[in-house]
Amino acid sequence: MKKMTKKEKDEAKWAYLFVTPTILGLLILNFYPIFNTIYQSFFKTGDFGKGNTFIGLGNFTKLMSDGAIWQSFWNTIKYAIIEVPFGVAIALVLAVFLNKKLWGTSFFRTVFFLPMVCAPAAVAMVWKWLYNTQFGLINNVFGTKVQWISDPKIAWISIGVIGVWSIIGYNMVLFISGLQEIPGDYYEAAMIDGATGIKQFFHITIPLLSPTTFFIVQTRVIGALTIFDLMFMVMDKTNLALNKVQSVVYLFYDYSFTKGNKGTGAALVVMLLVFIMIVTLIMQKCEKKFVYHN
């Protein structure tokens, strides 16, 4: 094996020096919380957060028999079913139109991306006003009295709509980046062969954009399954539809910080982590079948 020169050793030292903050950040802010959460899931929280008692799988057994836990998982899945497909489909259509060299495309790209830079609290306040039964803009425009976020039957759909609106801009920017990587020769050859715009979209754009689409779907599924801030700020504690809307992370917050039972909350997070890992593994298996690598 070739020995490193003094210059190479100095360069390696500087390289390690520059990556050390990142490594420390990962260890302190990512890996330690993960292992500490798993550790806490096997304990019952003591008084004032001290004197924790080891109970083994007791927290998990308790959660498995709690109907509210399964309801929260179902609520989270329903939210993901709304946010991910609609957020991806709408963003893709917008990206195709805004990828063209037309007047005003930069302006509309900025407008659609604005929700991503808005504070979640501001977004929640605006949408709570839009959904207000008596004074909300939506009910006033359509002349209805629908309880958009108070009716358990439709509240989860209303929350999902906010999620789609919030994430469209981010998805759109990623799709535009992917579209710009597709060589124009494919479209020119298709036009010579007489392929219409619709055929080009389904036979060129979608297949060549599949790596970007898979990345967006995978990250948005994980993001949807860990949704918290949106529901926490839109849904009040006294809201009758809360049980039909609250996510797993929302319930974790309730257990850990409202009720002070951090052991149960940690166990719930571990269950969610395992579920996300299973979903991610399934999506990774599907990548080889559905993703086209040019």
C-alpha positions as CSV (number, residue, x, y, z in Angstrom):
1,M,0.0,0.0,0.0
2,K,1.4,3.4,-1.0
3,K,2.4,5.6,1.9
4,M,0.8,9.1,2.1
5,T,3.0,12.0,1.5
6,K,3.2,14.9,4.0
7,K,1.0,17.0,1.8
8,E,-1.6,14.3,1.5
9,K,-1.5,13.8,5.3
10,D,-2.1,17.5,5.8
11,E,-5.0,17.5,3.4
12,A,-6.5,14.5,5.2
13,K,-6.2,16.3,8.6
14,W,-8.0,19.4,7.2
15,A,-10.7,17.2,5.7
16,Y,-11.3,15.5,9.0
17,L,-11.3,18.8,10.7
18,F,-14.0,20.2,8.4
19,V,-16.3,17.2,8.7
20,T,-16.0,16.9,12.4
21,P,-18.8,19.4,13.2
22,T,-21.1,17.5,10.9
23,I,-20.2,14.2,12.5
24,L,-20.7,15.6,16.0
25,G,-24.0,17.1,14.9
26,L,-25.2,13.8,13.7
27,L,-24.1,12.0,16.8
28,I,-25.6,14.5,19.2
29,L,-28.7,15.6,17.4
30,N,-29.7,12.4,15.5
31,F,-28.1,9.2,16.8
32,Y,-28.2,9.9,20.5
33,P,-31.9,10.8,20.5
34,I,-32.8,7.7,18.6
35,F,-31.0,5.3,21.0
36,N,-32.2,7.3,24.0
37,T,-35.8,7.0,22.8
38,I,-35.5,3.3,22.3
39,Y,-34.0,3.1,25.8
40,Q,-36.8,5.2,27.3
41,S,-39.5,3.0,25.7
42,F,-38.7,0.2,28.1
43,F,-39.2,2.4,31.2
44,K,-42.2,3.8,33.1
45,T,-41.7,7.5,33.8
46,G,-41.1,8.3,37.4
47,D,-42.4,11.2,39.4
48,F,-41.1,14.6,38.2
49,G,-39.2,12.7,35.4
50,K,-36.9,10.9,37.8
51,G,-36.7,7.4,39.1
52,N,-37.8,5.6,36.0
53,T,-38.9,2.0,36.4
54,F,-37.9,-0.7,34.0
55,I,-41.0,-2.5,32.7
56,G,-39.7,-4.2,29.6
57,L,-42.4,-4.4,26.9
58,G,-45.0,-3.0,29.2
59,N,-45.4,0.2,27.3
60,F,-45.7,-1.6,24.0
61,T,-48.3,-4.0,25.4
62,K,-50.3,-1.0,26.7
63,L,-50.2,0.7,23.3
64,M,-51.2,-2.4,21.4
65,S,-54.5,-2.6,23.3
66,D,-55.2,1.2,23.1
67,G,-57.8,2.0,20.4
68,A,-56.6,5.6,20.3
69,I,-53.2,4.5,19.0
70,W,-54.6,2.5,16.1
71,Q,-56.9,5.4,15.3
72,S,-54.0,7.8,15.2
73,F,-52.1,5.4,12.8
74,W,-55.2,5.3,10.6
75,N,-55.5,9.1,10.7
76,T,-51.9,9.4,9.7
77,I,-52.3,7.0,6.8
78,K,-55.4,8.8,5.6
79,Y,-53.5,12.1,5.7
80,A,-50.7,10.5,3.6
81,I,-53.2,9.1,1.1
82,I,-54.4,12.7,0.4
83,E,-51.2,14.7,0.6
84,V,-48.7,12.4,-1.3
85,P,-50.7,11.5,-4.5
86,F,-52.4,14.9,-5.0
87,G,-49.3,16.9,-3.9
88,V,-47.1,14.9,-6.5
89,A,-49.7,15.0,-9.3
90,I,-50.5,18.7,-9.1
91,A,-46.9,19.6,-8.7
92,L,-45.9,17.6,-11.8
93,V,-48.5,19.3,-14.0
94,L,-47.5,22.7,-12.7
95,A,-43.8,21.9,-13.3
96,V,-44.5,20.8,-16.9
97,F,-46.2,24.1,-17.7
98,L,-43.8,26.3,-15.7
99,N,-40.8,24.6,-17.3
100,K,-41.6,26.2,-20.7
101,K,-40.0,29.5,-21.7
102,L,-43.1,31.7,-21.4
103,W,-43.6,35.1,-19.9
104,G,-44.3,35.2,-16.2
105,T,-43.0,31.7,-15.4
106,S,-40.5,33.0,-12.8
107,F,-43.3,34.9,-11.1
108,F,-45.6,31.9,-10.9
109,R,-42.7,29.6,-9.7
110,T,-42.2,32.1,-6.8
111,V,-45.9,32.3,-6.0
112,F,-46.3,28.5,-5.8
113,F,-43.2,28.1,-3.7
114,L,-44.2,30.8,-1.2
115,P,-46.1,28.4,1.1
116,M,-42.8,26.6,1.8
117,V,-41.3,29.7,3.3
118,C,-44.4,30.8,5.3
119,A,-44.3,30.2,9.1
120,P,-46.5,27.2,10.0
121,A,-48.3,29.4,12.6
122,A,-49.3,31.9,10.0
123,V,-50.5,29.2,7.6
124,A,-52.6,27.7,10.4
125,M,-54.2,31.1,11.2
126,V,-55.1,31.8,7.6
127,W,-56.6,28.4,7.0
128,K,-58.5,28.4,10.3
129,W,-60.1,31.6,9.1
130,L,-60.8,30.2,5.6
131,Y,-62.5,27.1,7.2
132,N,-64.4,29.1,9.9
133,T,-68.0,28.0,9.9
134,Q,-69.6,31.4,10.4
135,F,-67.0,33.9,9.1
136,G,-64.8,31.8,6.8
137,L,-64.2,32.9,3.3
138,I,-65.0,29.5,1.8
139,N,-68.5,29.2,3.4
140,N,-69.2,32.9,2.6
141,V,-68.3,32.4,-1.1
142,F,-70.3,29.3,-1.6
143,G,-73.1,30.2,0.8
144,T,-72.7,27.1,3.0
145,K,-72.3,26.4,6.7
146,V,-70.0,23.4,6.5
147,Q,-67.9,22.7,9.6
148,W,-64.7,22.0,7.7
149,I,-62.5,21.3,10.7
150,S,-65.1,20.4,13.3
151,D,-67.0,17.7,11.5
152,P,-65.2,14.3,12.1
153,K,-66.3,13.0,8.7
154,I,-64.5,15.7,6.7
155,A,-62.0,17.3,9.0
156,W,-59.2,14.9,7.9
157,I,-59.8,15.9,4.3
158,S,-59.6,19.6,5.2
159,I,-56.3,19.0,6.9
160,G,-55.1,17.0,3.9
161,V,-56.0,19.9,1.6
162,I,-53.8,22.3,3.7
163,G,-50.9,19.7,3.5
164,V,-51.2,19.5,-0.3
165,W,-51.3,23.3,-0.6
166,S,-48.2,23.6,1.6
167,I,-46.0,21.1,-0.2
168,I,-46.9,21.7,-3.9
169,G,-44.2,24.4,-4.4
170,Y,-41.4,22.2,-3.0
171,N,-42.4,19.2,-5.2
172,M,-42.8,21.5,-8.2
173,V,-39.2,22.9,-7.8
174,L,-37.8,19.4,-7.7
175,F,-39.8,18.3,-10.7
176,I,-38.6,21.4,-12.7
177,S,-35.0,20.4,-11.8
178,G,-35.7,16.9,-13.1
179,L,-37.3,18.1,-16.3
180,Q,-34.4,20.3,-17.1
181,E,-32.1,17.2,-17.0
182,I,-34.1,15.5,-19.8
183,P,-32.3,16.0,-23.2
184,G,-34.4,17.9,-25.7
185,D,-33.4,15.4,-28.4
186,Y,-36.0,12.9,-27.2
187,Y,-38.8,15.4,-27.7
188,E,-37.5,16.5,-31.1
189,A,-37.3,12.9,-32.3
190,A,-40.9,12.2,-31.0
191,M,-42.2,15.3,-32.8
192,I,-40.6,14.1,-36.0
193,D,-42.4,10.7,-35.5
194,G,-45.7,12.6,-35.1
195,A,-46.1,12.1,-31.3
196,T,-48.5,14.5,-29.7
197,G,-47.8,16.4,-26.5
198,I,-49.8,14.0,-24.5
199,K,-47.9,11.0,-25.8
200,Q,-44.6,12.7,-25.2
201,F,-45.7,13.4,-21.6
202,F,-46.6,9.7,-20.9
203,H,-43.9,8.0,-23.0
204,I,-40.9,10.4,-22.4
205,T,-41.5,12.8,-19.5
206,I,-42.9,10.4,-16.9
207,P,-40.4,7.5,-17.5
208,L,-37.3,9.8,-17.6
209,L,-38.7,11.7,-14.6
210,S,-39.3,8.6,-12.5
211,P,-36.1,8.9,-10.4
212,T,-37.2,12.4,-9.3
213,T,-40.8,11.2,-8.8
214,F,-39.6,8.3,-6.6
215,F,-37.4,10.6,-4.5
216,I,-40.3,13.0,-4.0
217,V,-42.8,10.2,-3.2
218,Q,-40.4,8.5,-0.7
219,T,-39.6,11.7,1.1
220,R,-43.2,12.9,1.2
221,V,-44.5,9.6,2.5
222,I,-42.0,9.9,5.4
223,G,-42.9,13.5,5.9
224,A,-46.7,12.8,5.9
225,L,-46.3,9.9,8.4
226,T,-44.5,12.3,10.8
227,I,-46.9,15.2,10.4
228,F,-47.4,17.2,13.6
229,D,-47.1,21.0,13.4
230,L,-50.0,21.4,10.9
231,M,-52.5,19.4,13.0
232,F,-51.2,20.9,16.3
233,M,-51.9,24.4,15.2
234,V,-55.1,23.9,13.3
235,M,-56.9,21.6,15.6
236,D,-57.8,22.9,19.1
237,K,-57.8,20.6,22.1
238,T,-61.6,21.2,22.4
239,N,-62.3,20.3,18.8
240,L,-64.8,17.4,18.5
241,A,-63.0,16.0,15.4
242,L,-59.6,15.8,17.1
243,N,-59.7,12.1,17.7
244,K,-60.4,11.5,14.0
245,V,-57.6,13.7,12.8
246,Q,-54.7,13.6,15.3
247,S,-51.6,11.9,14.0
248,V,-49.2,9.5,15.7
249,V,-46.7,12.3,16.4
250,Y,-49.5,14.5,17.8
251,L,-50.4,11.7,20.2
252,F,-46.7,11.2,21.1
253,Y,-46.6,14.9,22.0
254,D,-49.8,14.5,24.2
255,Y,-48.3,11.4,26.0
256,S,-44.8,12.9,26.5
257,F,-45.4,16.5,27.2
258,T,-49.0,17.0,28.2
259,K,-49.4,13.8,30.3
260,G,-45.7,13.6,31.2
261,N,-45.5,9.9,30.3
262,K,-42.3,9.9,28.3
263,G,-42.0,6.1,28.4
264,T,-45.3,5.5,26.6
265,G,-44.5,8.3,24.2
266,A,-41.1,6.8,23.4
267,A,-42.7,3.4,22.8
268,L,-45.2,5.1,20.4
269,V,-42.3,6.7,18.4
270,V,-40.5,3.4,18.2
271,M,-43.6,1.8,16.8
272,L,-43.9,4.6,14.2
273,L,-40.2,4.2,13.4
274,V,-40.7,0.5,12.7
275,F,-43.7,1.2,10.5
276,I,-41.8,3.9,8.5
277,M,-38.9,1.5,8.0
278,I,-41.3,-1.2,6.7
279,V,-43.0,1.3,4.3
280,T,-39.5,2.5,3.1
281,L,-38.3,-1.0,2.5
282,I,-41.4,-1.8,0.4
283,M,-40.8,1.4,-1.6
284,Q,-37.2,0.5,-2.1
285,K,-38.3,-2.9,-3.5
286,C,-40.7,-1.1,-5.9
287,E,-37.9,1.2,-7.2
288,K,-36.4,-1.5,-9.4
289,K,-39.7,-2.2,-11.0
290,F,-41.1,1.3,-11.5
291,V,-38.0,3.6,-11.7
292,Y,-36.4,4.0,-15.1
293,H,-32.7,4.9,-14.9
294,N,-31.5,6.5,-18.2
